[in-house]
Structures are given as structure tokens and as C-alpha cells.
Amino acid sequence: MKERGAEILGISADSHFCHQAFAESRGVSFPLLSDIHRTAMRAYGVHDEERNVAFRSTFVVDRDGVLRWGQAGDRQMVRDGSEILRILDLVGKIRRG
């Protein structure tokens, strides 16, 4: 992702202790941020109030903090990594162009 000028961050409502155990067990090498108060979930409109969890979501935010792209859905939703890479490339062109 560095070659695209991107950083990956994971965010969930789990504690940093859960994140540490998850990262160690799965070999996750990017930062995992804790949103125990659901602030980010609500700000991005992905908080499922009924279940008090976030919908599975992916967002691309540019260096200026502008939300360029996002998708959210239930656990069964398939993520298309190639689409995310395409969006990152487009954002890179906008930034350069």
C-alpha cells in the first residue's frame, strides 16, 4: 500500500487487549484502533444501533481527511480488494493531477 501512498488502519469496538491478541494470532501488521465508545462508527454512519456493532466497512480517506470512497454491509458482504486498489489509484491521480 505504501507504493500507492496509502496507510491501512483497522478500527473496531474491541479493546486494545483484544486487538493485540487478534493481531498476534492472525499476523496483522497494521495498526488496530479501538472505538469502544462507538465514536468513529457513528461519525461514518456504520453503527448498527440495534446490535451495538459496526457494519463491516471499508473507507478511503485522502491526506486532507476527505472521504473519497466507502462501502458498508453485513458480515456476509464480500470485499473486492481489486476495487479498493482501483480507488486508491484514482485518488492518487486526483492528488497528482
MARPA-924982 format. One record per residue (C-alpha): y, z, x; residue number from 0. Coordinates in nm, 2 decimals. Layout:
BEGIN
<dovo><py>Y</py><pz>Z</pz><px>X</px><nr>NUM</nr></dovo>
...
***
This chain:
BEGIN
<dovo><py>0.00</py><pz>0.00</pz><px>0.00</px><nr>0</nr></dovo>
<dovo><py>0.23</py><pz>0.06</pz><px>0.29</px><nr>1</nr></dovo>
<dovo><py>0.25</py><pz>-0.32</pz><px>0.36</px><nr>2</nr></dovo>
<dovo><py>0.39</py><pz>-0.35</pz><px>0.01</px><nr>3</nr></dovo>
<dovo><py>0.64</py><pz>-0.07</pz><px>0.07</px><nr>4</nr></dovo>
<dovo><py>0.46</py><pz>0.15</pz><px>-0.18</px><nr>5</nr></dovo>
<dovo><py>0.35</py><pz>0.51</pz><px>-0.19</px><nr>6</nr></dovo>
<dovo><py>0.07</py><pz>0.64</pz><px>-0.41</px><nr>7</nr></dovo>
<dovo><py>0.11</py><pz>0.98</pz><px>-0.58</px><nr>8</nr></dovo>
<dovo><py>-0.13</py><pz>1.14</pz><px>-0.83</px><nr>9</nr></dovo>
<dovo><py>0.00</py><pz>1.37</pz><px>-1.10</px><nr>10</nr></dovo>
<dovo><py>-0.19</py><pz>1.59</pz><px>-1.34</px><nr>11</nr></dovo>
<dovo><py>-0.16</py><pz>1.92</pz><px>-1.52</px><nr>12</nr></dovo>
<dovo><py>-0.42</py><pz>2.08</pz><px>-1.29</px><nr>13</nr></dovo>
<dovo><py>-0.32</py><pz>2.34</pz><px>-1.04</px><nr>14</nr></dovo>
<dovo><py>-0.28</py><pz>2.27</pz><px>-0.67</px><nr>15</nr></dovo>
<dovo><py>-0.60</py><pz>2.46</pz><px>-0.62</px><nr>16</nr></dovo>
<dovo><py>-0.79</py><pz>2.21</pz><px>-0.85</px><nr>17</nr></dovo>
<dovo><py>-0.61</py><pz>1.92</pz><px>-0.67</px><nr>18</nr></dovo>
<dovo><py>-0.72</py><pz>2.04</pz><px>-0.33</px><nr>19</nr></dovo>
<dovo><py>-1.09</py><pz>2.07</pz><px>-0.44</px><nr>20</nr></dovo>
<dovo><py>-1.08</py><pz>1.73</pz><px>-0.61</px><nr>21</nr></dovo>
<dovo><py>-0.92</py><pz>1.56</pz><px>-0.31</px><nr>22</nr></dovo>
<dovo><py>-1.18</py><pz>1.72</pz><px>-0.08</px><nr>23</nr></dovo>
<dovo><py>-1.47</py><pz>1.63</pz><px>-0.30</px><nr>24</nr></dovo>
<dovo><py>-1.36</py><pz>1.27</pz><px>-0.36</px><nr>25</nr></dovo>
<dovo><py>-1.19</py><pz>1.19</pz><px>-0.02</px><nr>26</nr></dovo>
<dovo><py>-0.85</py><pz>1.14</pz><px>-0.18</px><nr>27</nr></dovo>
<dovo><py>-0.59</py><pz>1.07</pz><px>0.09</px><nr>28</nr></dovo>
<dovo><py>-0.27</py><pz>1.05</pz><px>-0.11</px><nr>29</nr></dovo>
<dovo><py>-0.07</py><pz>1.35</pz><px>-0.25</px><nr>30</nr></dovo>
<dovo><py>-0.17</py><pz>1.50</pz><px>-0.58</px><nr>31</nr></dovo>
<dovo><py>0.12</py><pz>1.67</pz><px>-0.76</px><nr>32</nr></dovo>
<dovo><py>0.08</py><pz>1.95</pz><px>-1.02</px><nr>33</nr></dovo>
<dovo><py>0.26</py><pz>1.92</pz><px>-1.35</px><nr>34</nr></dovo>
<dovo><py>0.14</py><pz>2.24</pz><px>-1.51</px><nr>35</nr></dovo>
<dovo><py>0.44</py><pz>2.26</pz><px>-1.73</px><nr>36</nr></dovo>
<dovo><py>0.39</py><pz>1.90</pz><px>-1.85</px><nr>37</nr></dovo>
<dovo><py>0.75</py><pz>1.80</pz><px>-1.75</px><nr>38</nr></dovo>
<dovo><py>0.66</py><pz>1.47</pz><px>-1.60</px><nr>39</nr></dovo>
<dovo><py>0.42</py><pz>1.39</pz><px>-1.88</px><nr>40</nr></dovo>
<dovo><py>0.69</py><pz>1.44</pz><px>-2.14</px><nr>41</nr></dovo>
<dovo><py>0.95</py><pz>1.25</pz><px>-1.93</px><nr>42</nr></dovo>
<dovo><py>0.73</py><pz>0.95</pz><px>-1.90</px><nr>43</nr></dovo>
<dovo><py>0.62</py><pz>0.97</pz><px>-2.27</px><nr>44</nr></dovo>
<dovo><py>0.25</py><pz>1.01</pz><px>-2.20</px><nr>45</nr></dovo>
<dovo><py>0.19</py><pz>1.37</pz><px>-2.31</px><nr>46</nr></dovo>
<dovo><py>-0.07</py><pz>1.39</pz><px>-2.59</px><nr>47</nr></dovo>
<dovo><py>0.07</py><pz>1.69</pz><px>-2.77</px><nr>48</nr></dovo>
<dovo><py>-0.24</py><pz>1.74</pz><px>-2.98</px><nr>49</nr></dovo>
<dovo><py>-0.48</py><pz>1.77</pz><px>-2.69</px><nr>50</nr></dovo>
<dovo><py>-0.21</py><pz>1.90</pz><px>-2.44</px><nr>51</nr></dovo>
<dovo><py>-0.31</py><pz>1.65</pz><px>-2.18</px><nr>52</nr></dovo>
<dovo><py>-0.16</py><pz>1.33</pz><px>-2.04</px><nr>53</nr></dovo>
<dovo><py>-0.28</py><pz>0.98</pz><px>-2.14</px><nr>54</nr></dovo>
<dovo><py>-0.43</py><pz>0.81</pz><px>-1.83</px><nr>55</nr></dovo>
<dovo><py>-0.13</py><pz>0.63</pz><px>-1.69</px><nr>56</nr></dovo>
<dovo><py>0.00</py><pz>0.42</pz><px>-1.40</px><nr>57</nr></dovo>
<dovo><py>0.37</py><pz>0.36</pz><px>-1.33</px><nr>58</nr></dovo>
<dovo><py>0.56</py><pz>0.16</pz><px>-1.07</px><nr>59</nr></dovo>
<dovo><py>0.89</py><pz>0.32</pz><px>-0.98</px><nr>60</nr></dovo>
<dovo><py>1.12</py><pz>0.14</pz><px>-0.73</px><nr>61</nr></dovo>
<dovo><py>1.31</py><pz>0.31</pz><px>-0.45</px><nr>62</nr></dovo>
<dovo><py>1.61</py><pz>0.37</pz><px>-0.67</px><nr>63</nr></dovo>
<dovo><py>1.40</py><pz>0.56</pz><px>-0.92</px><nr>64</nr></dovo>
<dovo><py>1.40</py><pz>0.27</pz><px>-1.18</px><nr>65</nr></dovo>
<dovo><py>1.08</py><pz>0.25</pz><px>-1.38</px><nr>66</nr></dovo>
<dovo><py>0.97</py><pz>-0.11</pz><px>-1.32</px><nr>67</nr></dovo>
<dovo><py>0.63</py><pz>-0.11</pz><px>-1.50</px><nr>68</nr></dovo>
<dovo><py>0.39</py><pz>0.12</pz><px>-1.67</px><nr>69</nr></dovo>
<dovo><py>0.07</py><pz>0.14</pz><px>-1.87</px><nr>70</nr></dovo>
<dovo><py>-0.09</py><pz>0.43</pz><px>-2.05</px><nr>71</nr></dovo>
<dovo><py>-0.41</py><pz>0.47</pz><px>-2.26</px><nr>72</nr></dovo>
<dovo><py>-0.71</py><pz>0.69</pz><px>-2.32</px><nr>73</nr></dovo>
<dovo><py>-0.98</py><pz>0.77</pz><px>-2.07</px><nr>74</nr></dovo>
<dovo><py>-1.18</py><pz>0.45</pz><px>-2.17</px><nr>75</nr></dovo>
<dovo><py>-0.90</py><pz>0.22</pz><px>-2.06</px><nr>76</nr></dovo>
<dovo><py>-0.98</py><pz>0.01</pz><px>-1.76</px><nr>77</nr></dovo>
<dovo><py>-0.72</py><pz>-0.02</pz><px>-1.49</px><nr>78</nr></dovo>
<dovo><py>-0.68</py><pz>-0.35</pz><px>-1.32</px><nr>79</nr></dovo>
<dovo><py>-0.59</py><pz>-0.29</pz><px>-0.96</px><nr>80</nr></dovo>
<dovo><py>-0.50</py><pz>-0.66</pz><px>-0.91</px><nr>81</nr></dovo>
<dovo><py>-0.24</py><pz>-0.64</pz><px>-1.18</px><nr>82</nr></dovo>
<dovo><py>-0.08</py><pz>-0.33</pz><px>-1.01</px><nr>83</nr></dovo>
<dovo><py>-0.07</py><pz>-0.52</pz><px>-0.68</px><nr>84</nr></dovo>
<dovo><py>0.09</py><pz>-0.82</pz><px>-0.86</px><nr>85</nr></dovo>
<dovo><py>0.36</py><pz>-0.59</pz><px>-1.00</px><nr>86</nr></dovo>
<dovo><py>0.43</py><pz>-0.43</pz><px>-0.66</px><nr>87</nr></dovo>
<dovo><py>0.47</py><pz>-0.78</pz><px>-0.51</px><nr>88</nr></dovo>
<dovo><py>0.72</py><pz>-0.87</pz><px>-0.78</px><nr>89</nr></dovo>
<dovo><py>0.91</py><pz>-0.55</pz><px>-0.73</px><nr>90</nr></dovo>
<dovo><py>0.92</py><pz>-0.63</pz><px>-0.36</px><nr>91</nr></dovo>
<dovo><py>1.06</py><pz>-0.98</pz><px>-0.43</px><nr>92</nr></dovo>
<dovo><py>1.33</py><pz>-0.83</pz><px>-0.65</px><nr>93</nr></dovo>
<dovo><py>1.42</py><pz>-0.58</pz><px>-0.38</px><nr>94</nr></dovo>
<dovo><py>1.45</py><pz>-0.85</pz><px>-0.12</px><nr>95</nr></dovo>
<dovo><py>1.60</py><pz>-1.12</pz><px>-0.33</px><nr>96</nr></dovo>
***
